[in-house]
Amino acid sequence: MNFYRFVINIFKGFSKIFFKYEVIGAENIPDRGNIVIASNHKSNLDPIFLAAAIENREIAAIAKKELFKVKPLGFILKKLHVMPINREKPDVSTIKTILRSVRDGYVLGIFPEGTRIKGDSFGKAKAGLSVFTIKSKSKVVPVSIISKYKLFSKVIVYIGEPISFEEHFKEKLSNGDHERISQEILEVIKQNYFKYSK
């Protein structure tokens, strides 16, 4: 068992012991092919809940570079395929590394809003989700995490069906186009969030 899978098993145990943890739609994660997972982000627990839900693929995620300055945390994040990024101005080498991870078979995990948005509110999607989706020629799997984030409360990770954006792969898209596509994906996440919040 590699380090990634070892830690994911810890995440699963944590989620099931301390929460009423339920995954819906796990079959919507394809066993192969380029995939970007896009999820809402309301708590620091979201990466744990999300990673624990994906059993058939390994996730390569993006996190703000400041987290990597904390030495033990930075080491662990790298072992878990998490890549540092300057959220305000990502450099070319970082973008290439992220795209390479998708080509290498990892599922790319992204929080479209780029930061935590607490409560039942949603922010505005950043262009980055669309940029990485189009450049990596991936399908997007929308994920909605529904929880009050209190011990022993219910947690639902709803995994939607993959969405194809193949019609845009050969187009020259503006930043506004990318923001619009990212927002379309976030709207799906939002709809499923409120559907399963009831």
N, CA and C of each residue as an Amber inpcrd file, in Angstrom:
protein
   594
   0.8480000  -1.1980000   0.0000000   0.0000000   0.0000000   0.0000000
   0.8830000   1.2480000   0.0000000   0.6520000   2.1640000  -0.9620000
   1.4690000   3.3750000  -1.0110000   0.9850000   4.4070000   0.0090000
   1.7840000   5.4630000   0.1710000   1.4920000   6.4790000   1.1900000
   0.1470000   7.1460000   0.9290000  -0.1330000   7.4430000  -0.3430000
  -1.4010000   8.0950000  -0.6880000  -2.5850000   7.2560000  -0.2180000
  -2.5900000   5.9760000  -0.5850000  -3.7190000   5.1090000  -0.2410000
  -3.8170000   4.9170000   1.2700000  -2.6670000   4.8640000   1.9450000
  -2.6470000   4.7380000   3.4100000  -3.3590000   5.9290000   4.0580000
  -3.0280000   7.1390000   3.5990000  -3.6420000   8.3440000   4.1670000
  -5.1270000   8.4110000   3.8280000  -5.4880000   8.0230000   2.6060000
  -6.9030000   8.0410000   2.2110000  -7.7230000   7.1010000   3.0930000
  -7.1510000   5.9590000   3.4360000  -7.8520000   5.0360000   4.3310000
  -8.0640000   5.6580000   5.7110000  -7.0930000   6.4500000   6.1610000
  -7.2600000   7.1830000   7.4240000  -8.3990000   8.1910000   7.2850000
  -8.4330000   8.8970000   6.1440000  -9.5090000   9.8640000   5.8840000
 -10.8770000   9.1760000   5.9250000 -10.9520000   7.9850000   5.3090000
 -12.2190000   7.2430000   5.2900000 -12.6500000   6.8800000   6.7030000
 -11.6920000   6.3580000   7.4750000 -11.9950000   5.9800000   8.8460000
 -12.4640000   7.1640000   9.6660000 -11.7630000   8.2840000   9.5250000
 -12.1350000   9.5130000  10.2350000 -13.5510000   9.9400000   9.8660000
 -13.8480000   9.9320000   8.5710000 -15.1560000  10.3880000   8.0870000
 -16.2880000   9.5070000   8.6010000 -16.0480000   8.1940000   8.6430000
 -17.1030000   7.2580000   9.0340000 -17.2800000   7.1590000  10.5490000
 -16.2030000   7.3930000  11.2950000 -16.2850000   7.3020000  12.7540000
 -16.9110000   8.5590000  13.3560000 -16.5100000   9.7140000  12.8390000
 -16.9090000  10.9750000  13.4690000 -18.0820000  11.6800000  12.7850000
 -18.5360000  11.1160000  11.6480000 -19.6550000  11.7210000  10.9290000
 -20.5490000  10.6230000  10.3610000 -21.7820000  10.9700000  10.0500000
 -22.6730000  10.0610000   9.3330000 -22.3940000  10.2740000   7.8470000
 -21.3510000   9.6130000   7.3890000 -20.7490000   9.8860000   6.0770000
 -21.3910000   9.0230000   4.9960000 -21.8430000   9.6680000   3.9240000
 -22.4970000   8.9540000   2.8270000 -22.0100000   9.4890000   1.4860000
 -21.6740000   8.5690000   0.6000000 -21.2560000   8.9310000  -0.7570000
 -22.3370000   8.4720000  -1.7270000 -22.7990000   9.3820000  -2.5620000
 -23.8010000   9.0660000  -3.5820000 -23.1860000   9.3170000  -4.9600000
 -23.2480000   8.3190000  -5.8330000 -22.7690000   8.5010000  -7.2040000
 -21.3090000   8.1680000  -7.4300000 -20.7160000   7.3220000  -6.5780000
 -19.2990000   6.9640000  -6.7430000 -19.0250000   6.3510000  -8.1170000
 -20.0460000   5.7160000  -8.6930000 -19.8890000   5.0800000 -10.0070000
 -19.6890000   6.1000000 -11.1230000 -19.8850000   7.3790000 -10.8370000
 -19.7230000   8.4190000 -11.8600000 -18.2700000   8.8480000 -12.0650000
 -17.3530000   8.2800000 -11.2900000 -15.9220000   8.5350000 -11.5130000
 -15.3970000   7.4620000 -12.4570000 -15.0880000   7.8010000 -13.7110000
 -14.5940000   6.7970000 -14.6590000 -13.2640000   6.1990000 -14.1970000
 -13.0450000   4.9330000 -14.5270000 -11.7960000   4.2700000 -14.1460000
 -10.6030000   4.7940000 -14.9240000 -10.8550000   5.3840000 -16.0800000
  -9.7550000   5.9260000 -16.8960000 -10.2530000   7.1490000 -17.6650000
  -9.3090000   7.8520000 -18.2650000  -9.6550000   9.0580000 -19.0130000
  -9.3690000  10.3090000 -18.2080000  -9.2450000  11.4300000 -18.9060000
  -8.9320000  12.7020000 -18.2560000 -10.1590000  13.2490000 -17.5300000
  -9.9930000  13.4800000 -16.2290000 -11.1140000  13.9170000 -15.3930000
 -10.6740000  15.0530000 -14.4780000 -11.5330000  16.0700000 -14.3840000
 -11.3810000  17.1250000 -13.3840000 -12.5730000  17.0270000 -12.4390000
 -12.2850000  16.9480000 -11.1430000 -13.3480000  16.9550000 -10.1390000
 -13.4800000  18.3740000  -9.6110000 -14.6880000  18.9250000  -9.6840000
 -14.9480000  20.2860000  -9.1960000 -15.9390000  20.2060000  -8.0460000
 -15.5620000  20.7690000  -6.8990000 -16.4000000  20.6600000  -5.7050000
 -16.5620000  22.0030000  -5.0090000 -17.6970000  22.1590000  -4.3210000
 -17.8550000  23.3240000  -3.4540000 -16.8910000  23.2080000  -2.2700000
 -16.6160000  24.3360000  -1.6180000 -15.6070000  24.3560000  -0.5440000
 -16.0980000  25.2570000   0.5830000 -16.5020000  24.6330000   1.6950000
 -17.0650000  25.3880000   2.8090000 -16.3150000  25.1770000   4.1230000
 -15.4250000  24.1850000   4.1540000 -14.7130000  23.8650000   5.3870000
 -13.3580000  23.2540000   5.0630000 -12.4310000  23.3280000   6.0240000
 -11.1340000  22.6720000   5.8640000 -11.2710000  21.1530000   5.8360000
 -12.4350000  20.6440000   6.2020000 -12.6790000  19.2020000   6.1600000
 -13.0250000  18.7090000   4.7550000 -13.3690000  19.6090000   3.8560000
 -13.7970000  19.2080000   2.5070000 -12.7750000  18.3480000   1.7650000
 -11.4750000  18.6980000   1.7810000 -10.5120000  17.8370000   1.0800000
 -10.5030000  16.4070000   1.6190000 -10.7200000  16.2520000   2.9300000
 -10.7700000  14.9180000   3.5310000 -12.0060000  14.1680000   3.0500000
 -13.1690000  14.8170000   3.1250000 -14.4140000  14.1730000   2.6880000
 -14.3650000  13.8150000   1.2020000 -13.7910000  14.7010000   0.4010000
 -13.7220000  14.4750000  -1.0440000 -12.7780000  13.3260000  -1.3750000
 -11.5740000  13.3600000  -0.8160000 -10.5840000  12.3170000  -1.1030000
 -11.0790000  10.9460000  -0.6510000 -11.7710000  10.9010000   0.4890000
 -12.2820000   9.6290000   1.0100000 -13.3480000   9.0230000   0.1050000
 -13.9910000   9.8540000  -0.7020000 -15.0920000   9.3890000  -1.5560000
 -14.6200000   8.7730000  -2.8670000 -13.3900000   9.0620000  -3.2610000
 -12.8760000   8.6010000  -4.5620000 -12.0100000   7.3700000  -4.3500000
 -12.5290000   6.2050000  -4.6990000 -11.8240000   4.9550000  -4.4120000
 -11.0550000   4.3980000  -5.6020000 -11.4720000   4.7370000  -6.8190000
 -10.8960000   4.0820000  -7.9970000  -9.8150000   4.8940000  -8.7110000
  -9.5610000   6.1160000  -8.2450000  -8.5240000   6.9590000  -8.8510000
  -7.7760000   7.7160000  -7.7530000  -6.5690000   8.1730000  -8.0770000
  -5.8350000   9.0390000  -7.1550000  -6.0000000  10.4870000  -7.5970000
  -6.2130000  11.3690000  -6.6300000  -6.4520000  12.7790000  -6.9170000
  -5.1570000  13.5680000  -6.8290000  -4.9410000  14.4340000  -7.8030000
  -3.8940000  15.4600000  -7.7270000  -4.6220000  16.7860000  -7.5520000
  -4.3540000  17.4630000  -6.4630000  -5.1080000  18.6770000  -6.1520000
  -4.2090000  19.9090000  -6.1810000  -4.8490000  21.0670000  -6.1020000
  -4.1520000  22.3540000  -6.1000000  -4.4440000  23.0460000  -4.7750000
  -3.4120000  23.6300000  -4.1790000  -3.6110000  24.3680000  -2.9240000
  -2.7530000  25.6270000  -2.9390000  -3.1810000  26.6240000  -2.1810000
  -2.4200000  27.8750000  -2.1310000  -1.0070000  27.6110000  -1.6220000
  -0.0360000  28.2770000  -2.2250000   1.3690000  27.9950000  -1.9540000
   1.7630000  28.2510000  -0.5030000   1.0100000  29.1230000   0.1820000
   1.3400000  29.4570000   1.5680000   1.3020000  28.2300000   2.4840000
   0.4500000  27.2580000   2.1530000   0.3320000  26.0580000   2.9800000
   1.6210000  25.2450000   2.9930000   2.4030000  25.3510000   1.9320000
   3.6120000  24.5460000   1.8020000   4.7760000  25.1070000   2.6140000
   4.6070000  26.2870000   3.1730000   5.6490000  26.8860000   4.0060000
   5.6850000  26.2690000   5.3950000   4.5930000  25.6190000   5.7870000
   4.5640000  24.8770000   7.0510000   5.1870000  23.5150000   6.7690000
   6.4070000  23.2870000   7.2600000   7.2230000  22.1580000   6.7970000
   6.5590000  20.7840000   6.8940000   6.0360000  20.3660000   8.0490000
   5.4250000  19.0260000   8.0610000   4.2380000  18.9270000   7.1060000
   3.4110000  19.9680000   7.0800000   2.2280000  19.9720000   6.2150000
   2.6280000  19.9710000   4.7490000   3.6040000  20.7950000   4.3980000
   4.0620000  20.8690000   3.0150000   4.5680000  19.5320000   2.5080000
   5.3080000  18.8130000   3.3540000   5.8390000  17.4940000   2.9910000
   4.6980000  16.5140000   2.7230000   3.7160000  16.5030000   3.6250000
   2.5820000  15.5850000   3.4870000   1.7610000  15.9180000   2.2410000
   1.5300000  17.2080000   2.0010000   0.7520000  17.6180000   0.8270000
   1.4030000  17.1390000  -0.4650000   2.7220000  17.2650000  -0.5520000
   3.4270000  16.8110000  -1.7590000   3.2880000  15.3040000  -1.9470000
   3.3410000  14.5620000  -0.8440000   3.1830000  13.1100000  -0.9110000
   1.7740000  12.7130000  -1.3580000   0.8260000  13.6280000  -1.1350000
  -0.5660000  13.3780000  -1.5250000  -0.9050000  13.9950000  -2.8840000
   0.1260000  14.3030000  -3.6690000  -0.0310000  14.8450000  -5.0270000
  -0.6780000  16.2260000  -5.0450000  -0.5100000  16.9970000  -3.9750000
  -1.0510000  18.3580000  -3.9390000   0.0160000  19.3080000  -4.4590000
  -0.3840000  20.1810000  -5.3770000   0.5630000  21.0900000  -6.0310000
   0.3260000  22.5260000  -5.5830000   1.4070000  23.2520000  -5.2280000
   1.2520000  24.6490000  -4.7900000   0.9750000  25.5740000  -5.9650000
   0.1330000  26.5660000  -5.7310000  -0.1680000  27.5270000  -6.7950000
  -0.3470000  28.9220000  -6.2050000   0.1160000  29.9080000  -6.9550000
  -0.1580000  31.3060000  -6.6200000  -1.5410000  31.6170000  -7.1760000
  -2.5130000  31.7520000  -6.2960000  -3.9020000  31.8920000  -6.7510000
  -4.1440000  33.1790000  -7.5340000  -3.3300000  34.1870000  -7.2660000
  -3.5170000  35.4670000  -7.9560000  -2.8740000  35.4700000  -9.3400000
  -1.7040000  34.8130000  -9.4290000  -0.9740000  34.8340000 -10.6990000
  -0.1660000  33.5450000 -10.8640000  -0.8240000  32.4500000 -11.2900000
  -0.1070000  31.1850000 -11.4720000   0.9220000  31.2810000 -12.5920000
   2.1130000  30.7230000 -12.3610000   3.1600000  30.7970000 -13.3850000
   3.0280000  29.6330000 -14.3640000   3.7240000  29.7630000 -15.4880000
   3.6070000  28.7900000 -16.5840000   4.0560000  27.4010000 -16.1510000
   5.1490000  27.3090000 -15.3870000   5.6690000  26.0010000 -14.9770000
   4.6720000  25.2650000 -14.0850000   3.9720000  26.0080000 -13.2250000
   2.9570000  25.3930000 -12.3600000   1.8120000  24.8400000 -13.1980000
   1.3690000  25.6200000 -14.1740000   0.2800000  25.1730000 -15.0510000
   0.6870000  23.9050000 -15.8030000   1.9210000  23.8650000 -16.2960000
   2.4090000  22.6850000 -17.0140000   2.4510000  21.4630000 -16.1030000
   2.8740000  21.6640000 -14.8540000   2.9210000  20.5620000 -13.8860000
   1.5300000  20.0110000 -13.6200000   0.5660000  20.9050000 -13.4820000
  -0.8210000  20.4960000 -13.2340000  -1.3730000  19.7030000 -14.4190000
  -1.1320000  20.1960000 -15.6310000  -1.6220000  19.5050000 -16.8290000
  -0.9330000  18.1490000 -16.9980000   0.3470000  18.0790000 -16.6360000
   1.0900000  16.8180000 -16.7360000   0.4930000  15.7670000 -15.7910000
   0.0320000  16.2090000 -14.6320000  -0.5430000  15.2610000 -13.6690000
  -1.7830000  14.5800000 -14.2500000  -2.5670000  15.3230000 -15.0350000
  -3.7550000  14.7430000 -15.6760000  -3.3280000  13.7390000 -16.7400000
  -2.3280000  14.1060000 -17.5360000  -1.8260000  13.1840000 -18.5650000
  -1.2650000  11.9100000 -17.9370000  -0.7420000  12.0320000 -16.7160000
  -0.1690000  10.8750000 -16.0260000  -1.2270000   9.9890000 -15.3720000
  -2.5000000  10.3620000 -15.5080000  -3.5730000   9.5040000 -15.0230000
  -4.2340000   9.9250000 -13.7310000  -3.7470000  11.0130000 -13.1440000
  -4.3900000  11.4960000 -11.9140000  -5.6770000  12.2450000 -12.2450000
  -6.6050000  12.2180000 -11.3040000  -7.8050000  13.0460000 -11.3900000
  -7.4590000  14.3900000 -10.7620000  -7.7580000  15.4730000 -11.4540000
  -7.4390000  16.8020000 -10.9350000  -8.5950000  17.3210000 -10.0920000
  -8.3190000  17.6670000  -8.8390000  -9.3410000  18.1920000  -7.9460000
  -9.2410000  19.7010000  -7.8010000 -10.3450000  20.4000000  -8.0370000
 -10.3600000  21.8700000  -7.9890000 -11.5940000  22.3610000  -7.2300000
 -11.4060000  23.3930000  -6.4320000 -12.5280000  24.1200000  -5.8400000
 -12.7540000  25.3580000  -6.7010000 -13.8330000  25.3970000  -7.4950000
 -14.0370000  26.4590000  -8.4990000 -13.9940000  27.8810000  -7.9600000
 -14.4450000  28.0700000  -6.7200000 -14.4970000  29.4260000  -6.1610000
 -13.1330000  29.9020000  -5.6660000 -12.1910000  28.9620000  -5.5450000
 -10.8240000  29.3230000  -5.1800000 -10.6040000  29.5930000  -3.7080000
 -11.6500000  29.5230000  -2.9140000 -11.5420000  29.7750000  -1.4750000
 -12.7800000  29.1980000  -0.7920000 -12.7560000  29.1740000   0.5340000
 -13.9260000  28.6790000   1.2650000 -15.0440000  29.7240000   1.2770000
 -16.2560000  29.2570000   1.0160000 -17.4580000  30.0940000   1.1130000
 -18.3810000  29.3990000   2.1100000 -18.4700000  29.9320000   3.3120000
 -19.1730000  29.2380000   4.3880000 -20.6950000  29.3620000   4.2740000
 -21.3800000  28.4840000   5.0200000 -22.8400000  28.5060000   5.0370000
 -23.4320000  28.0010000   3.7330000 -24.6230000  28.4540000   3.4260000
 -25.3020000  28.0230000   2.2030000 -25.0440000  28.9620000   1.0230000
 -24.1210000  29.8870000   1.1930000 -23.7990000  30.8240000   0.1130000
 -22.8020000  30.2000000  -0.8630000 -22.7690000  30.7390000  -2.0620000
 -21.7960000  30.3380000  -3.0710000 -21.1500000  31.5940000  -3.6340000
 -19.8660000  31.4930000  -3.9590000 -19.1650000  32.6210000  -4.5510000
 -19.2340000  32.5630000  -6.0670000 -18.3350000  33.2770000  -6.6870000
 -18.2400000  33.2960000  -8.1430000 -17.1000000  32.3790000  -8.5710000
 -17.3510000  31.5790000  -9.5960000 -16.3320000  30.6450000 -10.0740000
 -15.1980000  31.3860000 -10.7730000 -13.9810000  30.9200000 -10.5430000
 -12.8050000  31.4830000 -11.2000000 -12.6030000  30.8270000 -12.5690000
 -11.8680000  31.4980000 -13.4220000 -11.6150000  30.9840000 -14.7740000
 -10.7860000  29.7050000 -14.7650000  -9.9920000  29.5020000 -13.7000000
  -9.0410000  28.3880000 -13.6580000  -9.6480000  27.0240000 -13.9000000
 -10.8330000  26.7750000 -13.3750000 -11.4760000  25.4730000 -13.5740000
 -11.6320000  25.1780000 -15.0550000 -12.1600000  26.1230000 -15.7990000
 -12.3450000  25.9360000 -17.2400000 -11.0080000  25.8260000 -17.9670000
 -10.0580000  26.6660000 -17.5860000  -8.7380000  26.6500000 -18.2350000
  -8.1130000  25.2610000 -18.1430000  -8.0810000  24.6930000 -16.9400000
  -7.4640000  23.3740000 -16.7640000  -8.2890000  22.2770000 -17.4260000
  -9.6020000  22.4270000 -17.4310000 -10.4700000  21.4440000 -18.0840000
 -10.2340000  21.4170000 -19.5910000 -10.2310000  22.5870000 -20.2040000
 -10.0770000  22.6780000 -21.6620000  -8.6690000  22.2880000 -22.0870000
  -7.6640000  22.8090000 -21.3890000  -6.2740000  22.5330000 -21.7800000
  -5.8990000  21.0600000 -21.5930000  -6.5110000  20.4010000 -20.6070000
  -6.2080000  18.9860000 -20.3770000  -7.1690000  18.0620000 -21.1250000
  -8.1230000  18.6840000 -21.8610000  -9.1230000  17.9120000 -22.6170000
  -9.8270000  16.8950000 -21.7040000 -10.3410000  17.4070000 -20.6100000
 -10.9650000  16.5640000 -19.5890000 -12.4810000  16.7140000 -19.5630000
 -13.1210000  15.7150000 -19.0010000 -14.5120000  15.8480000 -18.5870000
 -14.5130000  16.3430000 -17.1440000 -15.5930000  17.0160000 -16.7510000
 -15.7070000  17.5220000 -15.3850000 -16.7480000  16.7130000 -14.6220000
 -16.3620000  16.2500000 -13.4400000 -17.3060000  15.5890000 -12.5430000
 -17.6560000  16.5790000 -11.4310000 -18.9120000  17.0620000 -11.3990000
 -19.3120000  18.0120000 -10.3560000 -19.6080000  17.2810000  -9.0460000
 -19.0340000  17.7720000  -7.9590000 -19.2370000  17.1510000  -6.6450000
 -19.8060000  18.1840000  -5.6790000 -20.8310000  17.7920000  -4.9620000
 -21.4400000  18.6610000  -3.9490000 -21.2530000  18.0270000  -2.5770000
 -20.6040000  18.7600000  -1.6800000 -20.4230000  18.2930000  -0.3040000
 -21.4320000  19.0260000   0.5710000 -22.2880000  18.2580000   1.2190000
 -23.3450000  18.8460000   2.0500000 -23.1220000  18.4330000   3.4930000
 -22.9030000  19.3930000   4.3820000 -22.6520000  19.0840000   5.7870000
 -22.7800000  20.3320000   6.6440000 -23.0810000  20.1130000   7.9240000
 -23.0460000  21.1930000   8.9160000 -21.6830000  21.2270000   9.6080000
 -20.8520000  20.1980000   9.3170000 -19.4800000  20.1110000   9.8240000
 -19.4060000  20.0390000  11.3530000 -20.4300000  19.4460000  11.9490000
 -20.4160000  19.2190000  13.3930000 -20.2240000  17.7270000  13.6340000
 -19.4830000  17.3740000  14.6960000 -19.2190000  15.9700000  14.9810000
 -20.5060000  15.1590000  15.0120000 -20.4480000  14.0010000  14.3460000
 -21.5410000  13.0360000  14.2910000 -22.7550000  13.5410000  13.5040000
 -22.5860000  14.6430000  12.7860000 -23.6590000  15.1230000  11.9120000
 -23.5410000  14.4480000  10.5460000 -24.5610000  14.6240000   9.7280000
 -24.6040000  13.9840000   8.4140000 -23.6830000  14.6870000   7.4230000
 -22.9840000  13.8970000   6.6390000 -22.1620000  14.4070000   5.5350000
 -22.5540000  13.6490000   4.2730000 -22.9570000  14.3720000   3.2470000
 -23.2560000  13.7580000   1.9520000 -22.2540000  14.2740000   0.9260000
 -21.6030000  13.3490000   0.2430000 -20.7620000  13.7030000  -0.9010000
 -21.4930000  13.1980000  -2.1390000 -22.0890000  14.1270000  -2.8770000
 -22.8480000  13.7570000  -4.0740000 -21.9670000  13.9510000  -5.3050000
 -21.7350000  12.8570000  -6.0240000 -20.8810000  12.8770000  -7.2120000
 -21.7760000  12.8100000  -8.4470000 -21.7960000  13.8900000  -9.2130000
 -22.6460000  13.9550000 -10.3940000 -22.0390000  13.2630000 -11.6050000
 -22.7970000  13.1980000 -12.6690000 -22.3210000  12.5700000 -13.9030000
 -21.3120000  13.4730000 -14.6070000 -20.3240000  12.8720000 -15.2920000
 -19.3140000  13.6670000 -16.0030000 -19.9430000  14.5750000 -17.0630000
 -19.4020000  15.7770000 -17.1780000 -19.8680000  16.7590000 -18.1620000
 -18.7580000  16.9690000 -19.1870000 -19.1020000  16.8740000 -20.4620000
 -18.1140000  17.0540000 -21.5310000 -18.1390000  18.4880000 -22.0610000
 -16.9450000  19.0240000 -22.2910000 -16.8040000  20.3440000 -22.9160000
 -15.9790000  20.2340000 -24.1980000 -16.0990000  19.0700000 -24.8390000
 -15.3060000  18.7740000 -26.0270000 -15.5060000  19.8080000 -27.1300000
 -16.6950000  20.4090000 -27.1940000 -16.9690000  21.3960000 -28.2480000
 -16.0830000  22.6330000 -28.1250000 -15.4590000  22.8160000 -26.9560000
 -14.6050000  23.9930000 -26.7410000 -13.1090000  23.6950000 -26.8940000
 -12.7500000  22.4120000 -27.0770000 -11.3370000  22.0370000 -27.0450000
 -10.4970000  22.7350000 -28.1180000 -11.0860000  23.0130000 -29.2730000
 -10.3200000  23.6190000 -30.3690000 -10.5910000  25.1130000 -30.5190000
 -11.3960000  25.6610000 -29.6190000 -11.7220000  27.0850000 -29.6880000
 -10.6730000  27.9220000 -28.9620000 -10.5460000  29.1530000 -29.3920000
  -9.7000000  30.1080000 -28.6810000 -10.6120000  30.8880000 -27.7380000
 -10.4830000  30.6140000 -26.4530000 -11.4060000  31.1730000 -25.4670000
 -10.7780000  32.3350000 -24.7080000 -11.5830000  33.3390000 -24.4340000
 -11.1290000  34.4850000 -23.6440000 -11.2630000  34.1570000 -22.1590000
 -10.7020000  35.0090000 -21.3130000 -10.8410000  34.8200000 -19.8740000
 -12.3210000  34.8450000 -19.4730000 -13.0920000  35.7100000 -20.1310000
 -14.5300000  35.7740000 -19.8700000 -15.2380000  34.4820000 -20.2300000
 -14.8130000  33.8630000 -21.3440000 -15.3820000  32.5730000 -21.7500000
 -15.1100000  31.5170000 -20.6820000 -13.8640000  31.5040000 -20.1980000
 -13.4900000  30.5210000 -19.1740000 -14.2760000  30.7470000 -17.8810000
 -14.4640000  32.0010000 -17.5150000 -15.2540000  32.2970000 -16.3110000
 -16.6950000  31.8150000 -16.4710000 -17.2410000  31.9910000 -17.6740000
 -18.6200000  31.5620000 -17.9330000 -18.7480000  30.0450000 -17.8330000
 -17.8050000  29.3200000 -18.4280000 -17.8380000  27.8540000 -18.3810000
 -17.6800000  27.3640000 -16.9450000 -16.7450000  27.9700000 -16.2110000
 -16.5530000  27.5970000 -14.8050000 -17.8250000  27.8300000 -13.9980000
 -18.4920000  28.9500000 -14.2840000 -19.7220000  29.2750000 -13.5560000
 -20.8300000  28.2800000 -13.8830000 -20.8780000  27.8100000 -15.1320000
 -21.8630000  26.7920000 -15.5220000 -21.6920000  25.5370000 -14.6690000
 -20.4420000  25.1570000 -14.4700000 -20.1520000  23.9650000 -13.6620000
 -20.5420000  24.2060000 -12.2090000 -20.2130000  25.3890000 -11.7010000
 -20.5540000  25.7170000 -10.3140000 -22.0680000  25.7120000 -10.0980000
 -22.8230000  26.1180000 -11.1200000 -24.2840000  26.1150000 -10.9970000
 -24.8220000  24.6910000 -10.8300000 -24.2000000  23.7230000 -11.5070000
 -24.6020000  22.3180000 -11.3460000 -24.3110000  21.8600000  -9.9180000
 -23.1220000  22.2070000  -9.4320000 -22.7410000  21.8660000  -8.0540000
 -23.7370000  22.4730000  -7.0680000 -24.0820000  23.7120000  -7.3230000
 -25.0150000  24.4520000  -6.4600000 -26.4020000  23.8010000  -6.4500000
 -26.9030000  23.4340000  -7.6270000 -28.2220000  22.8030000  -7.7250000
 -28.2700000  21.4970000  -6.9360000 -27.2210000  20.6810000  -7.0870000
 -27.1790000  19.4070000  -6.3680000 -27.0100000  19.6230000  -4.8650000
 -26.2840000  20.6610000  -4.4970000 -26.0990000  20.9930000  -3.0770000
 -27.4500000  21.2490000  -2.4140000 -28.2520000  22.0890000  -3.0300000
 -29.5430000  22.4280000  -2.4290000 -30.5450000  21.2750000  -2.5460000
 -30.4000000  20.4700000  -3.5910000 -31.2770000  19.3010000  -3.7510000
 -31.0930000  18.3160000  -2.6040000 -29.8370000  18.0760000  -2.2230000
 -29.5520000  17.0890000  -1.1780000 -29.4330000  17.7050000   0.2110000
 -29.6010000  19.0170000   0.3030000 -29.6180000  19.6830000   1.6090000
 -30.9750000  19.5440000   2.2870000 -31.9770000  19.1810000   1.5000000
 -33.3480000  19.1150000   2.0330000 -33.5210000  17.9220000   2.9780000
